[in-house]
Amino acid sequence: MNLRSFFTLIGDLIEVLPTFGDAHWEDVESISGERPTVVLVSGFAATHRSLSVMRKRLKKDGFDVLVLSLDWGALSDGVRGLYRMAERLSAMVVALRKRRGKNGGKIYLVAHSAGGLVARYYVQLLGGWHYCDALITLATPHQGTWLAALGFFTHLILKARCLFQMLPVSPFMRRLNRTAWPDGFHLVSIYSKDDLMCPSGASRFPALDRGRIQNVEVKGLSHSDFLLSKQSYELLLKQLRSADEIPLALDG
């Protein structure tokens, strides 16, 4: 690791701090029901600023946006881990579907880091593929990551169960990767070889044999850049706008 990479990693680790999202970001009642909606699911490395930047960009480009993030004010995430967050996501999407009715706009899940594992659990094991139209993950450790173990020696110990579930050997990761991906459901995994917190070997989706799945590499992005950089956002926007045209089982 060179000096530049070292300081990039330190910067990403600094970003992994407790943050609180605005309450109205989760308010389903604020959604019109006509425009397509992005449910932005964040993991550990998401500050209020980075989520706010992503949210504003999406709204400017014609999407309604809901934000679901780790609840640092509750102990239940530390006890039940990512399961609870997946249940919160499920409740949010069900409420959104009820509000907008059959003729409402589409619902897309955009998930960063561990949020991608939450979204996958919802889609694969809680029936989320019935209610959403696509999932795009940004820097998500689809095969788990051993770096999560470092969190046990920091303030992140408050979310110990979440950290354990992110390890490659955890029952959570094993169940997730042994469960078939829903046939025909769109998934795009966007990753970078320059992301030292989520190496490309961990962030490439492991199975390309079912559904409409694509791995997309982008160069020069650190872990936190995925929520802030214009390059990452432009790629995300392109994928959202072409969600109905994602080719079958591509590996790009």
DACORSUL-V726091 format. One record per residue. N is the residue number from 1. PHI is phi in radians with two decimals (999 if undefined). NEAR is the number of other ideal C-beta (glycine too) atoms within 12 Angstrom. Layout:
n;phi;near
N;PHI;NEAR
N;PHI;NEAR
This chain:
n;phi;near
1;999;12
2;-1.43;10
3;-1.10;9
4;-1.11;14
5;-1.11;19
6;-1.06;14
7;-1.22;15
8;-1.13;25
9;-1.10;27
10;-1.05;19
11;-1.09;22
12;-1.14;35
13;-1.14;25
14;-1.13;19
15;-1.16;32
16;-1.42;35
17;-2.21;24
18;-1.01;25
19;-2.47;28
20;-2.08;21
21;-1.43;31
22;-1.16;18
23;-1.03;14
24;-1.23;15
25;-1.15;32
26;-1.78;30
27;-1.39;19
28;-1.10;29
29;-1.13;17
30;-1.45;22
31;-1.53;32
32;-1.23;19
33;1.70;23
34;-1.71;16
35;-1.45;21
36;-1.10;33
37;-2.02;39
38;-1.81;44
39;-1.72;47
40;-1.59;49
41;-1.89;49
42;-1.82;48
43;-1.91;48
44;-1.35;48
45;-1.47;44
46;-2.46;43
47;-1.57;29
48;-1.00;22
49;-1.12;18
50;-1.15;38
51;-1.17;39
52;-1.14;26
53;-1.09;27
54;-1.08;42
55;-1.08;35
56;-1.13;20
57;-1.12;27
58;-1.14;32
59;-1.12;24
60;-1.09;14
61;-1.65;21
62;1.73;19
63;-1.85;32
64;-1.38;33
65;-2.36;40
66;-2.03;41
67;-2.13;44
68;-2.09;42
69;-2.30;44
70;-0.99;42
71;-1.58;28
72;-1.31;26
73;-1.57;15
74;-2.10;18
75;-1.52;16
76;-1.12;21
77;-1.13;33
78;-1.25;29
79;-1.58;18
80;-1.73;23
81;1.24;33
82;-1.20;51
83;-1.04;29
84;-1.14;28
85;-1.13;41
86;-1.13;37
87;-1.17;24
88;-1.12;33
89;-1.10;44
90;-1.04;31
91;-1.10;23
92;-1.13;37
93;-1.21;40
94;-1.06;23
95;-1.11;24
96;-1.16;37
97;-1.11;28
98;-1.12;17
99;-1.18;24
100;-1.60;25
101;1.30;11
102;-1.22;10
103;-1.74;9
104;-1.26;23
105;-1.19;24
106;-1.27;29
107;-2.10;42
108;-2.02;43
109;-1.68;50
110;-2.11;52
111;-2.27;48
112;-1.92;51
113;0.99;48
114;-1.09;53
115;-1.05;45
116;-1.17;49
117;-1.21;52
118;-1.06;49
119;-1.11;49
120;-1.10;48
121;-1.06;40
122;-1.10;41
123;-1.18;41
124;-1.42;34
125;-2.03;27
126;-1.99;30
127;1.34;20
128;-1.09;37
129;-1.15;32
130;-1.31;18
131;-1.94;32
132;-2.04;40
133;-1.92;32
134;-3.01;40
135;-2.25;50
136;-2.10;50
137;-1.85;44
138;-2.12;49
139;0.95;53
140;-1.67;50
141;-1.36;48
142;-1.09;42
143;-1.91;31
144;1.45;35
145;-2.57;39
146;-1.27;23
147;-1.11;33
148;-1.06;39
149;-1.12;21
150;-1.09;22
151;-1.12;31
152;-1.17;21
153;-1.86;13
154;-2.29;20
155;-1.07;20
156;-1.19;30
157;-0.99;18
158;-1.06;25
159;-1.97;35
160;-0.97;26
161;-1.13;30
162;-1.08;40
163;-1.08;37
164;-1.07;30
165;-1.14;39
166;-1.45;43
167;-1.23;30
168;-1.00;26
169;-1.63;18
170;-1.23;28
171;-1.00;19
172;-1.06;34
173;-1.18;32
174;-1.11;16
175;-1.15;20
176;-1.05;37
177;-1.51;26
178;-1.68;14
179;-1.55;22
180;-1.07;19
181;-1.27;30
182;-0.99;28
183;-1.09;16
184;1.57;19
185;-1.51;32
186;-1.27;36
187;-2.50;46
188;-2.20;44
189;-1.85;47
190;-1.76;45
191;-2.52;43
192;-2.43;35
193;-1.21;21
194;-1.57;31
195;-1.48;39
196;-1.35;32
197;-1.46;42
198;-2.46;46
199;-0.97;26
200;-1.04;28
201;-1.11;20
202;-1.62;37
203;-1.66;40
204;-1.31;31
205;-1.10;40
206;-1.30;28
207;-2.25;24
208;-2.06;22
209;-1.70;14
210;-2.40;20
211;1.26;28
212;-1.86;30
213;-2.19;36
214;-2.53;32
215;-1.76;32
216;-2.21;33
217;-1.66;24
218;-2.19;32
219;-1.64;18
220;1.39;17
221;-1.87;35
222;-1.49;38
223;-1.05;42
224;-1.30;41
225;-1.07;36
226;-1.08;48
227;-1.67;45
228;-1.99;30
229;-1.31;28
230;-1.20;17
231;-1.06;22
232;-1.13;37
233;-1.15;34
234;-1.08;16
235;-1.18;30
236;-1.05;40
237;-1.08;26
238;-1.05;21
239;-1.18;35
240;-1.12;35
241;-1.27;22
242;-1.99;20
243;-1.00;30
244;-1.38;16
245;-2.07;16
246;-1.08;30
247;-1.23;19
248;-1.29;18
249;0.82;21
250;-1.62;19
251;-2.30;19
252;-1.82;20
